């Protein structure tokens, strides 16, 4: 899955849960930053620890 595909799924999920446009834009900005800063493996590891 590409980054843009992941972002598209995130937009739809956030929209479906009632997050407003400003909130969605903040999440997308953070996602793009994380794509550049973390490897896929590190992102999975950190997310797994959170959940």
C-alpha distance matrix in Angstrom:
0.0 3.8 6.7 8.2 6.2 6.7 10.1 10.8 10.6 12.7 15.1 15.7 16.3 18.5 20.3 20.9 22.5 24.8 23.6 25.3 23.9 25.1 23.4 20.0 20.5 21.5 18.4 16.1 18.4 18.1 14.3 14.4 17.3 15.6 12.6 15.6 17.8 16.0 14.2 11.4 14.3 16.6 14.6 14.3 18.0 19.1 17.5 19.0 22.3 22.3 21.8
3.8 0.0 3.8 5.4 5.2 6.3 8.7 9.9 10.9 12.5 14.3 15.7 16.8 18.4 20.1 21.4 22.9 24.7 23.1 24.3 22.4 23.3 22.1 18.7 18.5 19.6 16.9 14.1 16.0 16.2 12.5 11.8 14.8 13.8 10.5 13.1 15.8 14.9 13.6 11.5 15.0 16.8 14.7 15.4 19.0 19.6 18.3 20.4 23.4 23.2 23.2
6.7 3.8 0.0 3.8 5.4 5.1 6.2 8.6 10.0 10.5 12.2 14.4 15.3 16.2 18.2 19.9 21.0 22.6 20.5 21.5 19.6 20.1 18.9 15.6 15.2 16.0 13.5 10.6 12.2 12.4 8.9 8.0 11.2 10.6 7.5 10.3 13.1 12.7 12.3 10.7 14.5 15.4 13.0 14.3 17.8 17.8 16.6 19.2 21.8 21.2 21.6
8.2 5.4 3.8 0.0 3.8 5.4 4.9 6.1 8.7 9.7 10.3 12.4 14.2 15.1 16.3 18.3 19.9 21.1 19.2 19.8 17.5 18.6 17.8 14.3 13.8 15.5 13.4 10.1 12.1 13.4 10.2 9.2 12.9 13.1 10.5 13.0 16.1 16.1 16.0 14.5 18.1 19.0 16.3 17.6 21.1 20.8 19.2 21.9 24.6 23.5 23.7
6.2 5.2 5.4 3.8 0.0 3.8 5.4 5.0 6.4 8.7 9.9 10.9 12.5 14.3 15.4 16.7 18.6 20.3 19.1 20.2 18.4 20.0 18.8 15.2 15.5 17.3 14.7 12.0 14.7 15.5 12.0 12.1 15.6 15.1 12.6 15.6 18.3 17.6 17.0 14.7 18.0 19.4 16.5 17.0 20.7 20.8 18.7 21.0 24.0 23.0 22.6
6.7 6.3 5.1 5.4 3.8 0.0 3.8 5.4 5.2 6.2 8.7 10.1 10.6 12.2 14.2 15.4 16.6 18.6 17.1 18.7 17.3 18.5 16.8 13.4 14.1 15.2 12.1 10.0 12.9 12.9 9.3 10.3 13.6 12.4 10.5 14.0 16.1 15.0 14.8 12.3 15.4 16.4 13.3 13.7 17.4 17.2 15.0 17.4 20.3 19.3 18.9
10.1 8.7 6.2 4.9 5.4 3.8 0.0 3.8 5.4 4.9 6.1 8.7 9.8 10.3 12.0 14.0 15.3 16.5 14.6 15.6 13.9 15.0 13.6 10.1 10.5 12.0 9.3 6.7 9.9 10.7 7.6 8.5 12.1 11.8 10.5 13.7 16.0 15.7 16.3 14.5 17.8 18.1 14.7 15.8 19.3 18.4 16.2 19.1 21.6 20.0 20.0
10.8 9.9 8.6 6.1 5.0 5.4 3.8 0.0 3.8 5.4 5.1 6.4 8.7 10.0 10.6 12.3 14.4 15.7 14.5 15.4 13.6 15.6 14.7 10.9 11.8 14.1 11.7 9.4 12.8 14.1 11.3 12.1 15.7 15.6 14.2 17.3 19.7 19.4 19.7 17.5 20.7 21.4 18.0 18.6 22.2 21.5 19.0 21.5 24.3 22.6 22.0
10.6 10.9 10.0 8.7 6.4 5.2 5.4 3.8 0.0 3.8 5.5 5.2 6.1 8.5 9.9 10.5 12.4 14.5 13.8 15.6 14.8 16.8 15.1 11.6 13.5 15.1 12.2 10.9 14.5 14.9 12.0 13.7 17.0 16.1 15.0 18.6 20.4 19.4 19.5 16.8 19.6 20.4 16.9 16.8 20.3 19.9 16.9 19.0 22.0 20.3 19.2
12.7 12.5 10.5 9.7 8.7 6.2 4.9 5.4 3.8 0.0 3.8 5.4 5.1 6.0 8.4 9.7 10.6 12.4 11.0 12.9 12.3 13.9 11.7 8.5 10.6 11.7 8.6 8.0 11.7 11.8 9.4 11.8 14.7 13.9 13.6 17.1 18.5 17.8 18.5 16.3 18.9 19.0 15.3 15.7 18.9 17.8 14.9 17.5 20.0 17.8 17.2
15.1 14.3 12.2 10.3 9.9 8.7 6.1 5.1 5.5 3.8 0.0 3.8 5.6 5.2 6.0 8.5 10.0 10.8 9.3 10.4 9.3 11.5 10.1 6.5 8.7 10.9 8.8 7.8 11.6 12.7 11.0 12.8 15.9 15.9 15.7 18.9 20.6 20.4 21.5 19.5 22.4 22.3 18.6 19.4 22.5 21.1 18.4 21.1 23.3 20.9 20.4
15.7 15.7 14.4 12.4 10.9 10.1 8.7 6.4 5.2 5.4 3.8 0.0 3.8 5.5 5.1 6.0 8.6 10.0 10.0 11.6 11.2 14.0 12.7 9.5 12.1 14.3 12.1 11.6 15.3 16.2 14.3 16.2 19.4 19.1 18.7 22.0 23.7 23.2 23.8 21.4 24.0 24.4 20.7 20.7 24.0 22.9 19.8 22.0 24.5 22.1 20.9
16.3 16.8 15.3 14.2 12.5 10.6 9.8 8.7 6.1 5.1 5.6 3.8 0.0 3.8 5.5 5.1 6.3 8.9 8.9 11.7 12.3 14.6 12.3 9.7 13.0 14.2 11.5 12.0 15.7 15.7 13.9 16.6 19.3 18.4 18.5 22.0 23.2 22.2 22.9 20.4 22.6 22.7 18.9 18.6 21.6 20.5 17.1 19.0 21.5 19.0 17.5
18.5 18.4 16.2 15.1 14.3 12.2 10.3 10.0 8.5 6.0 5.2 5.5 3.8 0.0 3.8 5.4 5.2 6.5 5.4 8.2 9.1 11.1 8.6 6.5 10.1 11.2 9.0 10.2 13.6 13.8 12.9 15.7 18.0 17.6 18.3 21.5 22.5 22.0 23.3 21.3 23.5 23.0 19.2 19.6 22.3 20.5 17.3 19.8 21.6 18.7 17.8
20.3 20.1 18.2 16.3 15.4 14.2 12.0 10.6 9.9 8.4 6.0 5.1 5.5 3.8 0.0 3.8 5.4 5.3 5.5 7.1 7.9 11.0 9.6 7.6 10.9 12.9 11.6 12.2 15.6 16.5 15.7 18.0 20.6 20.6 21.1 24.2 25.5 25.3 26.5 24.5 26.9 26.6 22.8 23.1 25.9 24.2 21.1 23.5 25.4 22.5 21.4
20.9 21.4 19.9 18.3 16.7 15.4 14.0 12.3 10.5 9.7 8.5 6.0 5.1 5.4 3.8 0.0 3.8 5.5 7.6 10.0 11.6 14.5 12.8 11.0 14.6 16.2 14.4 15.3 18.7 19.2 18.1 20.6 23.2 22.8 23.1 26.5 27.6 26.9 27.9 25.4 27.5 27.5 23.7 23.4 26.2 24.8 21.3 23.1 25.3 22.4 20.8
22.5 22.9 21.0 19.9 18.6 16.6 15.3 14.4 12.4 10.6 10.0 8.6 6.3 5.2 5.4 3.8 0.0 3.8 5.9 9.2 11.7 13.9 11.5 10.7 14.5 15.3 13.4 15.3 18.4 18.3 17.7 20.7 22.8 22.1 23.1 26.4 27.0 26.3 27.5 25.2 27.0 26.5 22.8 22.5 24.9 23.1 19.7 21.5 23.2 20.0 18.5
24.8 24.7 22.6 21.1 20.3 18.6 16.5 15.7 14.5 12.4 10.8 10.0 8.9 6.5 5.3 5.5 3.8 0.0 3.8 6.3 9.3 11.5 9.8 9.8 13.4 14.4 13.5 15.4 18.2 18.6 18.6 21.3 23.3 23.2 24.4 27.4 28.1 27.9 29.5 27.5 29.5 28.8 25.0 25.2 27.5 25.4 22.2 24.4 25.7 22.4 21.3
23.6 23.1 20.5 19.2 19.1 17.1 14.6 14.5 13.8 11.0 9.3 10.0 8.9 5.4 5.5 7.6 5.9 3.8 0.0 3.8 6.7 8.2 6.0 6.4 10.0 10.6 10.1 12.2 14.7 15.2 15.6 18.2 20.0 20.2 21.6 24.3 25.0 25.1 27.0 25.4 27.5 26.5 22.7 23.4 25.7 23.3 20.4 23.0 24.2 20.8 20.2
25.3 24.3 21.5 19.8 20.2 18.7 15.6 15.4 15.6 12.9 10.4 11.6 11.7 8.2 7.1 10.0 9.2 6.3 3.8 0.0 3.8 5.5 5.3 6.3 8.7 10.1 10.8 12.4 14.4 15.7 16.6 18.6 20.3 21.2 22.6 25.0 25.9 26.5 28.6 27.4 29.8 28.6 24.9 26.1 28.3 25.8 23.2 26.1 27.1 23.8 23.6
23.9 22.4 19.6 17.5 18.4 17.3 13.9 13.6 14.8 12.3 9.3 11.2 12.3 9.1 7.9 11.6 11.7 9.3 6.7 3.8 0.0 3.8 5.4 5.1 6.2 8.7 9.9 10.5 12.3 14.3 15.2 16.5 18.5 19.9 20.9 23.0 24.4 25.4 27.5 26.4 29.2 28.1 24.5 26.0 28.5 26.1 23.7 26.9 28.1 25.0 25.1
25.1 23.3 20.1 18.6 20.0 18.5 15.0 15.6 16.8 13.9 11.5 14.0 14.6 11.1 11.0 14.5 13.9 11.5 8.2 5.5 3.8 0.0 3.8 5.4 5.1 6.3 8.8 10.0 10.7 12.5 14.3 15.5 16.8 18.5 20.1 21.8 22.8 24.1 26.7 26.1 28.7 27.2 23.8 25.7 27.8 25.1 23.2 26.5 27.3 24.1 24.8
23.4 22.1 18.9 17.8 18.8 16.8 13.6 14.7 15.1 11.7 10.1 12.7 12.3 8.6 9.6 12.8 11.5 9.8 6.0 5.3 5.4 3.8 0.0 3.8 5.4 5.1 6.3 8.7 10.0 10.8 12.4 14.4 15.6 16.6 18.4 20.5 21.1 22.0 24.5 23.7 26.0 24.5 21.0 22.6 24.6 21.8 19.8 23.0 23.7 20.4 21.0
20.0 18.7 15.6 14.3 15.2 13.4 10.1 10.9 11.6 8.5 6.5 9.5 9.7 6.5 7.6 11.0 10.7 9.8 6.4 6.3 5.1 5.4 3.8 0.0 3.8 5.4 5.1 6.2 8.6 9.9 10.4 12.3 14.3 15.2 16.4 18.8 19.9 20.5 22.6 21.5 24.2 23.1 19.5 21.0 23.5 21.1 18.8 22.1 23.4 20.4 20.7
20.5 18.5 15.2 13.8 15.5 14.1 10.5 11.8 13.5 10.6 8.7 12.1 13.0 10.1 10.9 14.6 14.5 13.4 10.0 8.7 6.2 5.1 5.4 3.8 0.0 3.8 5.5 5.1 6.2 8.7 9.8 10.6 12.4 14.2 15.3 17.1 18.5 19.8 22.1 21.6 24.5 23.3 19.9 22.0 24.4 22.0 20.3 23.8 24.9 22.2 23.0
21.5 19.6 16.0 15.5 17.3 15.2 12.0 14.1 15.1 11.7 10.9 14.3 14.2 11.2 12.9 16.2 15.3 14.4 10.6 10.1 8.7 6.3 5.1 5.4 3.8 0.0 3.8 5.5 5.2 6.3 8.7 10.1 10.8 12.4 14.4 15.9 16.6 18.0 20.7 20.5 23.1 21.3 18.1 20.5 22.4 19.6 18.2 21.9 22.5 19.7 20.9
18.4 16.9 13.5 13.4 14.7 12.1 9.3 11.7 12.2 8.6 8.8 12.1 11.5 9.0 11.6 14.4 13.4 13.5 10.1 10.8 9.9 8.8 6.3 5.1 5.5 3.8 0.0 3.8 5.4 5.1 6.1 8.7 9.9 10.4 12.2 14.5 15.1 15.8 18.2 17.5 20.0 18.5 15.0 17.1 19.2 16.7 14.9 18.5 19.5 16.8 17.7
16.1 14.1 10.6 10.1 12.0 10.0 6.7 9.4 10.9 8.0 7.8 11.6 12.0 10.2 12.2 15.3 15.3 15.4 12.2 12.4 10.5 10.0 8.7 6.2 5.1 5.5 3.8 0.0 3.8 5.4 4.9 6.2 8.6 9.7 10.4 12.7 14.2 15.1 17.2 16.6 19.6 18.5 15.2 17.4 20.0 18.0 16.3 19.9 21.3 19.1 20.0
18.4 16.0 12.2 12.1 14.7 12.9 9.9 12.8 14.5 11.7 11.6 15.3 15.7 13.6 15.6 18.7 18.4 18.2 14.7 14.4 12.3 10.7 10.0 8.6 6.2 5.2 5.4 3.8 0.0 3.8 5.5 5.3 6.3 8.7 10.0 11.2 12.5 14.3 17.0 17.2 20.1 18.6 15.7 18.5 20.7 18.4 17.5 21.2 22.2 20.0 21.6
18.1 16.2 12.4 13.4 15.5 12.9 10.7 14.1 14.9 11.8 12.7 16.2 15.7 13.8 16.5 19.2 18.3 18.6 15.2 15.7 14.3 12.5 10.8 9.9 8.7 6.3 5.1 5.4 3.8 0.0 3.8 5.5 5.1 6.1 8.6 10.1 10.4 11.7 14.6 14.9 17.4 15.5 12.6 15.5 17.4 14.8 14.1 17.9 18.6 16.5 18.4
14.3 12.5 8.9 10.2 12.0 9.3 7.6 11.3 12.0 9.4 11.0 14.3 13.9 12.9 15.7 18.1 17.7 18.6 15.6 16.6 15.2 14.3 12.4 10.4 9.8 8.7 6.1 4.9 5.5 3.8 0.0 3.8 5.4 5.0 6.1 8.8 9.8 10.3 12.4 12.0 14.9 13.7 10.5 13.2 15.6 13.7 12.7 16.3 17.7 16.0 17.4
14.4 11.8 8.0 9.2 12.1 10.3 8.5 12.1 13.7 11.8 12.8 16.2 16.6 15.7 18.0 20.6 20.7 21.3 18.2 18.6 16.5 15.5 14.4 12.3 10.6 10.1 8.7 6.2 5.3 5.5 3.8 0.0 3.8 5.5 5.1 6.6 8.9 10.4 12.4 12.7 16.0 15.0 12.4 15.4 17.8 16.3 15.8 19.3 20.7 19.4 20.9
17.3 14.8 11.2 12.9 15.6 13.6 12.1 15.7 17.0 14.7 15.9 19.4 19.3 18.0 20.6 23.2 22.8 23.3 20.0 20.3 18.5 16.8 15.6 14.3 12.4 10.8 9.9 8.6 6.3 5.1 5.4 3.8 0.0 3.8 5.5 5.3 6.3 8.7 11.6 12.9 15.7 13.9 11.9 15.4 17.1 15.1 15.4 19.1 19.8 18.6 20.8
15.6 13.8 10.6 13.1 15.1 12.4 11.8 15.6 16.1 13.9 15.9 19.1 18.4 17.6 20.6 22.8 22.1 23.2 20.2 21.2 19.9 18.5 16.6 15.2 14.2 12.4 10.4 9.7 8.7 6.1 5.0 5.5 3.8 0.0 3.8 5.3 4.9 5.7 8.6 9.6 12.1 10.2 8.1 11.6 13.3 11.5 11.9 15.5 16.3 15.5 17.6
12.6 10.5 7.5 10.5 12.6 10.5 10.5 14.2 15.0 13.6 15.7 18.7 18.5 18.3 21.1 23.1 23.1 24.4 21.6 22.6 20.9 20.1 18.4 16.4 15.3 14.4 12.2 10.4 10.0 8.6 6.1 5.1 5.5 3.8 0.0 3.8 5.7 5.9 7.3 8.0 11.3 10.6 8.7 11.8 14.1 13.3 13.5 16.6 18.2 17.8 19.4
15.6 13.1 10.3 13.0 15.6 14.0 13.7 17.3 18.6 17.1 18.9 22.0 22.0 21.5 24.2 26.5 26.4 27.4 24.3 25.0 23.0 21.8 20.5 18.8 17.1 15.9 14.5 12.7 11.2 10.1 8.8 6.6 5.3 5.3 3.8 0.0 3.8 6.1 8.0 10.0 12.9 11.8 10.9 14.4 16.1 15.2 16.1 19.3 20.3 20.1 22.2
17.8 15.8 13.1 16.1 18.3 16.1 16.0 19.7 20.4 18.5 20.6 23.7 23.2 22.5 25.5 27.6 27.0 28.1 25.0 25.9 24.4 22.8 21.1 19.9 18.5 16.6 15.1 14.2 12.5 10.4 9.8 8.9 6.3 4.9 5.7 3.8 0.0 3.8 7.0 9.8 11.7 9.7 9.4 13.1 14.0 12.8 14.4 17.5 17.9 17.9 20.5
16.0 14.9 12.7 16.1 17.6 15.0 15.7 19.4 19.4 17.8 20.4 23.2 22.2 22.0 25.3 26.9 26.3 27.9 25.1 26.5 25.4 24.1 22.0 20.5 19.8 18.0 15.8 15.1 14.3 11.7 10.3 10.4 8.7 5.7 5.9 6.1 3.8 0.0 3.8 6.4 8.0 5.9 6.0 9.6 10.4 9.8 11.6 14.3 15.0 15.6 17.9
14.2 13.6 12.3 16.0 17.0 14.8 16.3 19.7 19.5 18.5 21.5 23.8 22.9 23.3 26.5 27.9 27.5 29.5 27.0 28.6 27.5 26.7 24.5 22.6 22.1 20.7 18.2 17.2 17.0 14.6 12.4 12.4 11.6 8.6 7.3 8.0 7.0 3.8 0.0 3.8 5.4 5.2 6.2 8.7 9.9 10.7 12.3 14.2 15.6 16.7 18.5
11.4 11.5 10.7 14.5 14.7 12.3 14.5 17.5 16.8 16.3 19.5 21.4 20.4 21.3 24.5 25.4 25.2 27.5 25.4 27.4 26.4 26.1 23.7 21.5 21.6 20.5 17.5 16.6 17.2 14.9 12.0 12.7 12.9 9.6 8.0 10.0 9.8 6.4 3.8 0.0 3.8 5.5 5.2 6.3 8.7 10.1 10.6 12.2 14.4 15.5 16.6
14.3 15.0 14.5 18.1 18.0 15.4 17.8 20.7 19.6 18.9 22.4 24.0 22.6 23.5 26.9 27.5 27.0 29.5 27.5 29.8 29.2 28.7 26.0 24.2 24.5 23.1 20.0 19.6 20.1 17.4 14.9 16.0 15.7 12.1 11.3 12.9 11.7 8.0 5.4 3.8 0.0 3.8 5.5 5.2 6.2 8.7 10.0 10.6 12.5 14.4 15.6
16.6 16.8 15.4 19.0 19.4 16.4 18.1 21.4 20.4 19.0 22.3 24.4 22.7 23.0 26.6 27.5 26.5 28.8 26.5 28.6 28.1 27.2 24.5 23.1 23.3 21.3 18.5 18.5 18.6 15.5 13.7 15.0 13.9 10.2 10.6 11.8 9.7 5.9 5.2 5.5 3.8 0.0 3.8 5.5 5.0 6.1 8.5 9.8 10.7 12.4 14.4
14.6 14.7 13.0 16.3 16.5 13.3 14.7 18.0 16.9 15.3 18.6 20.7 18.9 19.2 22.8 23.7 22.8 25.0 22.7 24.9 24.5 23.8 21.0 19.5 19.9 18.1 15.0 15.2 15.7 12.6 10.5 12.4 11.9 8.1 8.7 10.9 9.4 6.0 6.2 5.2 5.5 3.8 0.0 3.8 5.5 5.3 6.1 8.5 10.0 10.7 12.4
14.3 15.4 14.3 17.6 17.0 13.7 15.8 18.6 16.8 15.7 19.4 20.7 18.6 19.6 23.1 23.4 22.5 25.2 23.4 26.1 26.0 25.7 22.6 21.0 22.0 20.5 17.1 17.4 18.5 15.5 13.2 15.4 15.4 11.6 11.8 14.4 13.1 9.6 8.7 6.3 5.2 5.5 3.8 0.0 3.8 5.5 5.2 6.0 8.6 9.9 10.6
18.0 19.0 17.8 21.1 20.7 17.4 19.3 22.2 20.3 18.9 22.5 24.0 21.6 22.3 25.9 26.2 24.9 27.5 25.7 28.3 28.5 27.8 24.6 23.5 24.4 22.4 19.2 20.0 20.7 17.4 15.6 17.8 17.1 13.3 14.1 16.1 14.0 10.4 9.9 8.7 6.2 5.0 5.5 3.8 0.0 3.8 5.5 5.2 6.3 8.8 10.2
19.1 19.6 17.8 20.8 20.8 17.2 18.4 21.5 19.9 17.8 21.1 22.9 20.5 20.5 24.2 24.8 23.1 25.4 23.3 25.8 26.1 25.1 21.8 21.1 22.0 19.6 16.7 18.0 18.4 14.8 13.7 16.3 15.1 11.5 13.3 15.2 12.8 9.8 10.7 10.1 8.7 6.1 5.3 5.5 3.8 0.0 3.8 5.5 5.2 6.4 8.9
17.5 18.3 16.6 19.2 18.7 15.0 16.2 19.0 16.9 14.9 18.4 19.8 17.1 17.3 21.1 21.3 19.7 22.2 20.4 23.2 23.7 23.2 19.8 18.8 20.3 18.2 14.9 16.3 17.5 14.1 12.7 15.8 15.4 11.9 13.5 16.1 14.4 11.6 12.3 10.6 10.0 8.5 6.1 5.2 5.5 3.8 0.0 3.8 5.4 5.1 6.3
19.0 20.4 19.2 21.9 21.0 17.4 19.1 21.5 19.0 17.5 21.1 22.0 19.0 19.8 23.5 23.1 21.5 24.4 23.0 26.1 26.9 26.5 23.0 22.1 23.8 21.9 18.5 19.9 21.2 17.9 16.3 19.3 19.1 15.5 16.6 19.3 17.5 14.3 14.2 12.2 10.6 9.8 8.5 6.0 5.2 5.5 3.8 0.0 3.8 5.4 5.3
22.3 23.4 21.8 24.6 24.0 20.3 21.6 24.3 22.0 20.0 23.3 24.5 21.5 21.6 25.4 25.3 23.2 25.7 24.2 27.1 28.1 27.3 23.7 23.4 24.9 22.5 19.5 21.3 22.2 18.6 17.7 20.7 19.8 16.3 18.2 20.3 17.9 15.0 15.6 14.4 12.5 10.7 10.0 8.6 6.3 5.2 5.4 3.8 0.0 3.8 5.6
22.3 23.2 21.2 23.5 23.0 19.3 20.0 22.6 20.3 17.8 20.9 22.1 19.0 18.7 22.5 22.4 20.0 22.4 20.8 23.8 25.0 24.1 20.4 20.4 22.2 19.7 16.8 19.1 20.0 16.5 16.0 19.4 18.6 15.5 17.8 20.1 17.9 15.6 16.7 15.5 14.4 12.4 10.7 9.9 8.8 6.4 5.1 5.4 3.8 0.0 3.8
21.8 23.2 21.6 23.7 22.6 18.9 20.0 22.0 19.2 17.2 20.4 20.9 17.5 17.8 21.4 20.8 18.5 21.3 20.2 23.6 25.1 24.8 21.0 20.7 23.0 20.9 17.7 20.0 21.6 18.4 17.4 20.9 20.8 17.6 19.4 22.2 20.5 17.9 18.5 16.6 15.6 14.4 12.4 10.6 10.2 8.9 6.3 5.3 5.6 3.8 0.0
